[in-house]
């Protein structure tokens, strides 16, 4: 049979999973009685949000020109956080469908994934979807798409994932235009891992594209980057359920059951070889580095062991999650976790709550700063409490992003104000067609995390889209902002902020704590300090007890005597006393952020 390996490139919510559903229907891969929406999205979270988180490969059969074809589709995630996984999936295929929503037009995320496909030399088939929608703009968006990849208007396929219109013609075109896998020149088996899942009974199940040779059940295989050998307990294809086969041949996409039940062994992008005939690693593998850090604590310390087990279990199916144990004097024992981005953080925390039924506390996310000391020592710091004090002779560098924003031209003025507020600079502008503009920007990563994406959507009434990549490390103009309560520092409230925003952030922090902290027996000062000076301060008045209530008469000197005694007691408490900050205050401060 002829094999065609392909993927779908699309922005979030452009109908990628819906189109995949229609393909499964047209090719009779899934029986009509078993058909449901988003067949390839296995998590409830994916169905609710309408996004693809885990890639799900599927094999379909299609007849075209009197020949039988095997079509291997890899449905890829559309969000920027998972761009490395997308790059490995693109390495496993020969062609892509460039899917664009005819009601929205080309979006920023589509551009960055499209560039990856061009760099790999993949065949690109332009597809306009949602053509049945009443407000679709087929002609205008088609022209946008034509200019983007420099193709003929007749080459653009128009489909509807909802009604199935044009889907059979698209399948014919995949067979016709996407080339078959190159025949293997190397007899030594090699396969590229582009995703994996975990099963309680069978361990890690890897999804791979076979480039050379073949794999069969019983072979002793090896992860080159993971440096671990294992017997192939089962090999097979996905249609979309697992179907065991005798072998997986060169050019095919399938799965191998490893039996491994340890985290950190399987990695996206790793090369699988046969231990008896060692082969070279396939190009492009890299260890995924966390971009965003946040601490996760169990709501009850009794759940600490359950939280550890839950994170261990999640890491078995998500190699990009990293964590280490830490303890806080206030929140107890927890874990400092590294994530690929804010969406990845949301998904992991939501899965912890749903799949493991744990109530958790998440601290405000931070990034890693590179600190260079005078003696040449370099340290990566992502906890504000470990950030050098003001006046320390160090050089601080932080990651910057290179981003692209596509927006209707009407909103450019608002977006420029937003960029200024987030210390961003505009590199280039380009008229994108259909009254939209492409803005190329650069921005510190810490500013992107300060709610930039949500503000961009609000500013543009939801029409602007953002794509970005981590560009480089640059000198950082930041300082540590400390919070003092009763002249004692509270490390849990410390944070690293840009010097331009220190005054505003300091006042917001003081106001928030002033409104949250319960009154003490003595007058309590709440202060914020940065750059070697106190910036904002508020005084929380003491609780008052009427010590004269028991008096029923007599000279006024008796009343004054009791009031003086109370005053001296309050002064003594102020000198010796410490403020106990209840856990609810920490919880409220963290949750509000």
N, C-alpha and C positions, 0 to 999 in steps of 0.2 A: 504493500500500500504506500501511497505518497503521503509524506508527513509535512505539515505546515505548523510551525511554532510561532505564536503571535501573542501580543498583549494589547491592553487598551490604555491610552494616555488620556486623562481627563481631569478637570478641576473637580473639587468636592461638589456633589449634588448636580452633576451634569448628566446623570442617567446611565452611568457605567454598569452598575449592577442590574438595572432594569433591562438594558440591551443584552447583557449576558443571559438573563432569564429567557428572553425571546429566542436567542440562539439555541439554548438547551431544548426549547419547545420545538423549534423548526427541525432540528436534527434528531428529534425523538430520543434524546439522551436521558431525559427524565420523563417518566410516565405522567400523563395528564393528571391522574388522580393524586400523584405525589407532588405535583407542582405547587409552589408557594412563592410569594414575593421574596426577592433577595436570597435565592437558593444558595449562592456561594458565600453569603455572610452568615457565619455560624453562630456568632455571639448575639445575645439579646441587645447588648449595648449598640452593636452595629445597626441592628434593625430600627431601634428607637431613634438614633441620631441620623440615620440615612448615610452613614459613612463606612468605608472599608478600612478596617484596622489590620486584620491578618490577611495575607494573600492566599487565595484558594485556587490551585490549578485544576483544570478539568479537561478531559479528553472527549471529543465529539467525532462522529463519523458523518461524512457528507459526500454525496455523489455529484460529480461535475464532469461534463464532457465524456461521459461513458467510463470514467475512472472512479475508484473509491479512494477517498482522502481521509486521513486522520488529522483532525484540527486540535492542537493543544493550546488552550487559552490560559494565560496567567492573568487573573484579575488583580491589579495592583492597587495599593493605597494611594489616595490623591493628596494627602496632606504633606506639607514640607518637612514635618518632623521625621517622616519615614523615607526620606529621599535616598538614603544608602540602600535600603531594602529594594526600592524601585530600581536603582542602578544595577543591582545584582540580577533582578528579574529580567531587565532589558538585555543583560549579557547572555541570558539563557535562550533568547528568541531571535528570529530573523526579520520580523516585521511588526509594525504597530498600527493600530487604528487611532488616529488623532480625532478624538470625539469632542465636538463643540456644541453646546446648547444653543439652538437657534433663537432662543428668547433672551439670552444673556450675552452672547458673543465670547470671543477669546478672553480668558482670564489669566492672571499673572502666573499662577501655579502651572498652567499648561505650558507656558513659555519655557520654564526652567527644565521640565521633564522632556519637552520636545528637543531642547538642546542636547540633552544626554543621548537621546535616540539618534540625532544627527551625528554626534561624535562617534557613535558606535557603528555608523554606516547602515542603519536599519532602513528597510523599505517602509515608507510612511503612506498610509491610505487615509485621506481626509474624509471625515464623516460628520454630517450635520444631523443632530438628533432633535427630538421633540417637535418635528415638523407639523404635527397635528394640533399643537397648542394654538389657541385663538390669537395670542399676541406674539407669535413667532415672526422673526424678521429674516426669512430665508435668503432673500436677495442681498441685503446689506451684510449679514454675517457671512454669507458665502463669499462675498468679495473680500472681506477681512481675512478669511481663511485662505483664499487664493493668493493674496499678497504675502501672507505669512510663510507659506512653503513654496511659493513661486510655481503654482500648478495651473492647469487648464480648468475652466469652470466645469467642463464635462467630466472631469476626474473626481469631483466631489460627490460622494454617495449621500443620499438623503434618506433617513430612516426615522421610524417612530418606535421606541422601545415599548410604548404602551399598546399600540395596535398591531405591531409586528410588520408594518409596511416597510418594504425595502430590505428586510433582514435576509431573505433568501438570496437576493441579488448581491448583498454584501458578502455572504458566505462564498458565493461563486467567485467574487473578485479576490477574496483571500486566497483561494486555491490557484487563481490565475496569476496574481501579481507577487505574492510573497514567495521567495525562493525556498526550495527544500533545504534541509540541513546539509552542510558539506559532508561528503563521505570521509570517514575517519582515515587519517594517514598513519595513525599510531595504534598499534595493537594493544598497548598497555592501557588498561581501563582508567578513565578519568571522568569524574562528574562534578558539577558545580552545585553546591547547596544554596538554594535561594530562599528557603523557608523551612520551618519545622514545627511540629506539634508535640504534645506530650500525652501519653496514655498511662493511666495507673497500672495497667497490667503489662503493657508491652514496652514501656519506657519511651524514649524519644523516637519519633518517626520523622525522618528527614525527607523533604521534597527536593528533587535534584533534576538537572538536565545532564544527560550522558553525552559527553563530547567524543570520547574515544573508547573502543573496545566494548565490553558488555559486563553486566553484573548479574549474578544469579544467587538464588537462595543457598546458604551454606558457605559462600565465599568469606574469607577473613579480610575485612576491609579496614581502612585507616583514615582518620581525619588528619590532614597534614598540619593545619594550624592548631587544632585541638590536641594533637600528639597522643591519640588514643586509638587502639585497635579494637575491633568488635566483630562478631559473626553476623552476617546478614540473616536475620531470623525469617524475613519475608521480603520479597520484592513484588512490585505491582504497579498498576496505573490507577488514576482517579477519574471516575466517570459519573458524577462527582464522588460517589462512594468508592471505597477502596476495593479493587479487584485484583487478587493475587495473579501473577503471571510467572512463567518459567524463567524468563530473563528480561532484562532491560537493555535494549540495544542502543548503539550510537545514534544520536539524533532524537531519541525519545525523552519524554518527561514523565517521571513517575515518583514512587516513594520507596524507601527502604526502612524496615523496622530494625532498630539498633539494639534494643533491650537495655540501653544505658539509662540509669535513673539518677544521674548526677548533673547539677547545673554547671555551666561554664565549659562543657566539652564541645557541644554543637554550636556553631556560629554561622550566621548568614555570610555567604561569600567564600566559605572554606571549600577545599578540594578533597574529594573522596577518591582514594586509589585502592587497588588490590595489593595487599601486603606482599604477595609473592612476586609481583612485577612492579617495583617502585617507579613512579613517574613524576614529572615536574609539576609544580603548583600552577594552577590557572591564574592569569593576571588579575589584579584589581582588588584583592582582599585587603582589608584594613580593620584594625580594631576600632569599634565604635566608641567615641569619646562622649561622655555626658556633657550637656550644654547648660542644664539648669539643675540646681541642687535644692533640696528641701528636706526637712526632718519630719519623720512620721512617728508619732507616739500613740500607744493604745490609750483609749479613754480611761480604762481601768488597768492598773499595773498587773492585775491577775491575768490579763490577756496577752502579756508580753511574749510568752512562748508560742501562743497561737499566731501572733503577728509574724514572728520569725519563720514559722512553718509556712505561713501564707506567702511571704516574700520568696522563700526557697522554691515553693511550688510555681509561683508566677515566673521566676527566672528560668525554669525548665522549658518554658515555651516563649520566653522573651529575653534573648541574650543581651539586649541593649540596656536592660535594667541593672544598675549596680547599687550596692548598699553596704554600709558598715555600721556596727553598733556604736551608739553614743549614749551618754546619760546627761540629764539636765537636773539641776538642784530643785527645780520646780515641777517639771513635767515627768520626771522619773527616767526610766530606761526606754530607749527607742532606737531608731535607725536613721542615719543620714543617707539619703538616696539620691542617685544621679539619674537624670532623665534626658531624653533627646530634645525636649521642648515642652511648652505648656500643655499642648494637647496630650502628649505622652503622660505627663504628670496627672492630668485629669482622668485618663483612661485607667491608669494603674490604681489610683486611689478609689475610683468607682468600682473597679473589679474587686478590690480588697473588701469593700463594704458589701457588695452583692454576693460574690462567690464564697466568701469566708465568714460573712455575717459579723464583721468586727467594726466597732465604733472607734474611729481614729481621729487624732488631732494632727493637722498639717501646719507647719510653720511657714511663714512667707518665703517664697522661692528666692534664691540668690544665684549669682554666677561665680565662677572661679577667677580670682585675680592673681596675676603673676608678680611676685615680690622678689626683687633682686637686692641683696644686701651688699654692703661695702666690700666684704671679703669675697664677693663673686658667687656666693651661695644663692640659688634660685629656689623659691618655694611657691607652691600653688595653694592659695588660701580661699576657701569658700564659706568659712564661718566668720561673721563680723567680729565676734569676741576675740578672734586670733589676729585680727588686722592690726598692723603696727600703730603705735601711739603717734599723735601729732608731734612733729619735730624729729622723729626717727629718720636717720639718713638712709633712705631706701628709694628705689625706683619702682613705681607701680605701673603695670600694663594690664589692659583689659581687652577682651575680644570685641571686634566690630563686625557688623554685618553689611553685606552689599544686597540691597533690596530693589524690587521692582513693584511699582504700584500702577495698576490700570484703573483709570477713573473717568467718568464723564467730565468734560471740561468745565462745566458749571461749578464744580466743587473744588477746583484747584486752589482758589483763595483760602478757603477753610483749611484745606490740607496743608498749605504752606505755613499757616499759623501753628498747626499741630506739629509739623516737622520742627519748627523753631522751638516749641515748648519741650521737645524731646531731644534737643541737642543734635539734630540731624541736619545733613547738608545735601543739597540737590546737585547731582553730577550731570544729568542730561535729561532733556525732554524730547519726546517724539510724538507727532500726531499719529494716532494709531488707526484712524478711520472711524466712521460712524459717530463723529463728535466726541471721541474718547482720546485720552492722552496717556502715554506711557512715561512714567517718571522713574528715573534711576536714582536711588538714594544710598547714602551710607549713614550708619547710626550705631552708637554704642549698644551692645546687646542688653545691658542693664536697663536702658531706656525702652527698648522693645518690650521688655517684660513688665514695664510699668503701665500695663493696660493699653499699649499702643494699638493693638489690633481692634479691640472693642471700640476705642475712641475713633479709629479710622472708619469703622462701619457706621457709627453714629453720625460722624461728620458728613459722610457721603450718602446718608439715607440707605445704607446697605449696598450701594452700587460699586464701591471700590473693592479691588482684590489685591492681596499682598503676597509676594513670594520673596524668599530671602535665602542667603547662604552665608555661613561663617566665613569672613574674609581674612582677617589678620589680627594680630595683637598690636595695640597702639598704647602710647603713654596715656595714663588715666588721670583726670583731674577730679579725684574723689577723696573723701575723708570719712572717718568713722564718727557716727553720731551716737553719743552715749546718753542714757537716761539715768538721772539720779533721783531717788526718793528718800527724803530725810537725809540728804547729803551722803547717801550710799548708792554706789553704782548697781544697776540691775542688768547683768550681762544678757539676759534673755531678750531685752528690748533693744539692744544695740543693733545698728545696721550701717551699711556702707552706702553713702549717697553722693551724688555729684555736688561739687561745691556751689554750683549755681543755684541749687535747690535747697541748700542747707537751712536757710532761714525759714522758708515756708514749711518744710518738712518738720523742723524742730517745733514750730508753733502748733502744727496739727497734732503732733505726738503728745505734747503737753496738754492740749485741750482734751484730747481723747482720754488720757489717763486721769485727768482732773475730774471728768464726768463719770469715770468708771470705778475709781478707787474708793472704798468705803472710808468714812471719817475715822480718825484715830483718837486716842485720849489726849493727844497733844497736837499743836500746830505742825503741819507737815508741808515741807517744801517739795515741789515737783519741778525739776530742772532738766534741761537738755544742754549738753556740752559738745562742742566740736571746734576744731582749729585752735585749741588751747584756751577757749573762753566759753563762758555760759551764754547761751543765745536766747533761750526763752525760759520763763519761770512763772509758776503760779503757786499760791499758798492755799492749802486746804485747811480750813478752820477746824479747831478741835471740837470733839463732842463736849457738850456742856451739861453738867449735873448741878441742879439747884441745891447747894449745900446748906442754904439758909431755910429750906422748907420746914425743917423741924422746929425752928424758933417760933415762939408764940407771943413774944413781947420782950420788954426790957430795953436796955440802952443800945443805941446804934453801934457802939464799939464792939459788941458781941458779934454782930453781923460782919463787920469789917475784919475781925479777927479770923473768922472762918474763911472769908474770901481770900485773905492774904495767905492763909495756910494752903488753900487750893492752888493759888498762883505759884507758890514755891514748889508744890508737888508737880505741877505741870512742867515747870522749868527743869526740875530734876529728871523727869521722864524724857524730856526733849534731849537732855545731855546723854542719857544712858540708853534710851529706848531704841528699839529697832522696829521697823514697820513690817508686819507680816502681810504679804500680798496674797490674797486668796487665789486658788487655782482658777476660779471663775473669771477673775480679771484677766489672767493670761489668755484664757480661752477666748474671751470676748475680743481682746486686742488682736489676736491671731486671726480669728474668724472674720472680723471686720475688714482685715486686709485682703 
